Amino acid sequence: MATTAESIALPDIPASASENPHEHLMLDPRPRGEMNGMVLESMHKTSKKFWGVVVFLVMTVAFALVGAWGYMIANGMGVTGLTRPVYWGIFITNTVFWIGISHAGTFISALLRVMKYEIRRPFTRAAELMTTFGLIQAGLSIFMHLGRVWLFYWLVPYPNERTIWPDFHSPLMWDFMAINTYIIASTMYLFLPLLPDLAMARDRSTGWRKIFYRIIAMGFRGTEAEWKHLKSAMNIFAFAIIPVMFSVHTIVSWDFAMATRPGWASSIFGPYFVIGALLSGIAAVMIVLFVIRSTMVNMKYFIRPEHFDFLGKLLLIVSMTWAYFFFNDYIVPWYGGSKFEKILEDFHLHGPLSFVWVSMLICNILIPWAILWNKKWRRKPWLMLVVGILVNIGMWIERFVIIPGSLTITRMPFTWREYKPSIEIPLTVGTFALFMLLYMLASRLIPLIPAWEVQEGQNAHILRKVGKAAIPSVGDID
Amino acid sequence: MADPLTLLALFNDIEPAVNAIDKLHEMGVPDEKMDVISGIPFNHEVLGRPKVPTFVPRLAMGGAMAGLIAALFLIFGIPGLFPLHVGGQPVFPIPPFVIIAFEMTMLGLMGTAFVGLFLAGRFPSYEPVIYVPEISDGKIALVFPCPAELQAQFEQAMRSLDAEQVRLMEAKPL
């Protein structure tokens, strides 16, 4: 479909005459019917290997998550490695890690939508799904930490049997409000742009899928009024969910920073946590895009080296910002000379877990800086997968160092004790398995590529001749 | 006079669809009687049609206010009912109010924007409607009423403007 649009400069596609403009998805359009067919084929074509992996993940979830959690509930929290002075261990580490992962969906989808970064179009849904499934793992990890998980409703703001309401002076209540707001909002935000693609799937499906999509497409047809209401709601979400995203990880950081513990009482923890969340989230999107691209049919058309290149640049900037905040958080206590802060920093640098602390810096700073400056390397999906995995290992370690790693050193030296996780390890494996399982099952039911958004973007793009070069340009048709 | 028929003209591209809208205006079909159905959104300026009103933003603002009022209750109402002195903090604290007020306001804003879409778009609706599946494959449909005696004239006008199909439509389940 051709449109005439006024040519303006395009910020996110390099205007180089040496590049083939058709390597950009936005400049390589295909008929919408064909594109829809490709998206649906990627959902329907399922190999035996896929189901083999699903069975393996189901079994892992059954044993490592359900089984281990059941054992912990039956025997109490004594089966964990939690003991004085480390009462917050891997469960809280996992909670913070998964909330961090969930930030990518909002950041990539909402912020890039607001900023009109056209390159976002094919992978917003993949990132939004990560947000929802990541938050599920974060919620489960908090429940594990609760111990008596059946009493979770005590956090809900209504009077309990002692007619006492939750106390909103507590940062843990702020956390409850912020995380729940984010879970609800990001799930709704996932659904909104999905509606037209569900209608498309309804129109092209038969059998049980037709019934399923007919129900969840809710009668969407694509009338002018429906598009107007949908775009209006999406705009409200795109703007509103960004500050909520920032608030969530800031409030998570206050769970620690509001305590006067060495290593935690830091005024920079809010932005430091937010940037850490973005670092792990963007790296996770790269991993997911690699897996989608290499395991699902037709995905090489939608997910291209240009997308890894863009995410690589973003990751490099965020890694530099993370390093800046890390150094700030390190140097101020070091300079301040507080006795226990000094002991804690020595413990991180020279203690039994010093290799973990050094690994964090290698994974979060050295690896991204060494690789992501090079455009050719950024365009190699397998290399971006390696960087993504290492950065996520580094970010998980960072949370481990901050939480149990810092709790080891208190102001009462007679309580110092190293944290040795036990049942936390299978439960951690279980959350990762559940995340992968949910994602794989969703990939069979939900179009991972927002076909209508890709076509809308392709309609807006044209090649503009400047001198002897064809320059990619985009017209603003919003 | 017989009840008007409903015609659906299907176009491959936006240009002929926009020309057909102009033609329908010339033939006396007012904007409010016709509808454009498409697989991607088109701005009303692209279509040369009046702006479609939506109450979603206003509803969302109302939701934000409701969220703020709920936050006021949580922060100031609860300690009023059950005063608790915690850590030397005031019974009615302002800084935690800012946090709870922000979260509740945003939840109210987004929650009602979501519900607003359903109310404004009348979703979910499983009633019979006028629709063809080709729309989600990129075709653009113009749906308009036409008097029975002028059906041939309207069909001819649409075909002359590159309509791929012109069909007499009745509402069917999706």
HADDOCK unambig.tbl for C-alpha pairs under 7 A between the chains (distance, minus, plus):
assign (segid A and resid 1 and name CA) (segid B and resid 13 and name CA) 5.45 0.50 0.50
assign (segid A and resid 32 and name CA) (segid B and resid 137 and name CA) 5.18 0.50 0.50
assign (segid A and resid 32 and name CA) (segid B and resid 138 and name CA) 5.22 0.50 0.50
assign (segid A and resid 33 and name CA) (segid B and resid 137 and name CA) 4.28 0.50 0.50
assign (segid A and resid 33 and name CA) (segid B and resid 138 and name CA) 6.57 0.50 0.50
assign (segid A and resid 36 and name CA) (segid B and resid 137 and name CA) 6.94 0.50 0.50
assign (segid A and resid 165 and name CA) (segid B and resid 78 and name CA) 6.85 0.50 0.50
assign (segid A and resid 168 and name CA) (segid B and resid 75 and name CA) 6.53 0.50 0.50
assign (segid A and resid 168 and name CA) (segid B and resid 96 and name CA) 6.88 0.50 0.50
assign (segid A and resid 169 and name CA) (segid B and resid 96 and name CA) 6.19 0.50 0.50
assign (segid A and resid 174 and name CA) (segid B and resid 99 and name CA) 6.91 0.50 0.50
assign (segid A and resid 174 and name CA) (segid B and resid 100 and name CA) 6.56 0.50 0.50
assign (segid A and resid 177 and name CA) (segid B and resid 103 and name CA) 6.62 0.50 0.50
assign (segid A and resid 178 and name CA) (segid B and resid 103 and name CA) 5.96 0.50 0.50
assign (segid A and resid 181 and name CA) (segid B and resid 103 and name CA) 6.56 0.50 0.50
assign (segid A and resid 181 and name CA) (segid B and resid 107 and name CA) 5.69 0.50 0.50
assign (segid A and resid 185 and name CA) (segid B and resid 110 and name CA) 6.53 0.50 0.50
assign (segid A and resid 188 and name CA) (segid B and resid 114 and name CA) 6.89 0.50 0.50
assign (segid A and resid 200 and name CA) (segid B and resid 136 and name CA) 5.26 0.50 0.50
assign (segid A and resid 203 and name CA) (segid B and resid 133 and name CA) 5.21 0.50 0.50
assign (segid A and resid 218 and name CA) (segid B and resid 123 and name CA) 5.73 0.50 0.50
assign (segid A and resid 218 and name CA) (segid B and resid 124 and name CA) 4.28 0.50 0.50
assign (segid A and resid 218 and name CA) (segid B and resid 125 and name CA) 5.81 0.50 0.50
assign (segid A and resid 218 and name CA) (segid B and resid 126 and name CA) 6.91 0.50 0.50
assign (segid A and resid 219 and name CA) (segid B and resid 123 and name CA) 6.59 0.50 0.50
assign (segid A and resid 219 and name CA) (segid B and resid 124 and name CA) 5.97 0.50 0.50
assign (segid A and resid 219 and name CA) (segid B and resid 125 and name CA) 5.09 0.50 0.50
assign (segid A and resid 219 and name CA) (segid B and resid 126 and name CA) 5.72 0.50 0.50
assign (segid A and resid 221 and name CA) (segid B and resid 37 and name CA) 6.98 0.50 0.50
assign (segid A and resid 222 and name CA) (segid B and resid 37 and name CA) 5.17 0.50 0.50
assign (segid A and resid 222 and name CA) (segid B and resid 38 and name CA) 5.31 0.50 0.50
assign (segid A and resid 222 and name CA) (segid B and resid 39 and name CA) 6.04 0.50 0.50
assign (segid A and resid 223 and name CA) (segid B and resid 35 and name CA) 6.79 0.50 0.50
assign (segid A and resid 223 and name CA) (segid B and resid 36 and name CA) 5.79 0.50 0.50
assign (segid A and resid 223 and name CA) (segid B and resid 37 and name CA) 4.26 0.50 0.50
assign (segid A and resid 223 and name CA) (segid B and resid 38 and name CA) 6.53 0.50 0.50
assign (segid A and resid 224 and name CA) (segid B and resid 36 and name CA) 5.91 0.50 0.50
assign (segid A and resid 224 and name CA) (segid B and resid 37 and name CA) 6.34 0.50 0.50
assign (segid A and resid 225 and name CA) (segid B and resid 52 and name CA) 6.07 0.50 0.50
assign (segid A and resid 226 and name CA) (segid B and resid 121 and name CA) 5.50 0.50 0.50
assign (segid A and resid 227 and name CA) (segid B and resid 41 and name CA) 5.72 0.50 0.50
assign (segid A and resid 228 and name CA) (segid B and resid 52 and name CA) 6.79 0.50 0.50
assign (segid A and resid 229 and name CA) (segid B and resid 54 and name CA) 6.02 0.50 0.50
assign (segid A and resid 229 and name CA) (segid B and resid 56 and name CA) 6.56 0.50 0.50
assign (segid A and resid 229 and name CA) (segid B and resid 117 and name CA) 5.72 0.50 0.50
assign (segid A and resid 229 and name CA) (segid B and resid 120 and name CA) 6.75 0.50 0.50
assign (segid A and resid 229 and name CA) (segid B and resid 121 and name CA) 6.78 0.50 0.50
assign (segid A and resid 230 and name CA) (segid B and resid 117 and name CA) 6.28 0.50 0.50
assign (segid A and resid 232 and name CA) (segid B and resid 56 and name CA) 6.77 0.50 0.50
assign (segid A and resid 233 and name CA) (segid B and resid 56 and name CA) 6.58 0.50 0.50
assign (segid A and resid 233 and name CA) (segid B and resid 113 and name CA) 5.45 0.50 0.50
assign (segid A and resid 233 and name CA) (segid B and resid 114 and name CA) 6.49 0.50 0.50
assign (segid A and resid 233 and name CA) (segid B and resid 117 and name CA) 6.51 0.50 0.50
assign (segid A and resid 237 and name CA) (segid B and resid 110 and name CA) 6.13 0.50 0.50
assign (segid A and resid 240 and name CA) (segid B and resid 106 and name CA) 6.70 0.50 0.50
assign (segid A and resid 452 and name CA) (segid B and resid 39 and name CA) 6.77 0.50 0.50
assign (segid A and resid 452 and name CA) (segid B and resid 40 and name CA) 5.68 0.50 0.50
assign (segid A and resid 456 and name CA) (segid B and resid 40 and name CA) 6.14 0.50 0.50
assign (segid A and resid 477 and name CA) (segid B and resid 43 and name CA) 6.79 0.50 0.50
assign (segid A and resid 478 and name CA) (segid B and resid 43 and name CA) 6.39 0.50 0.50
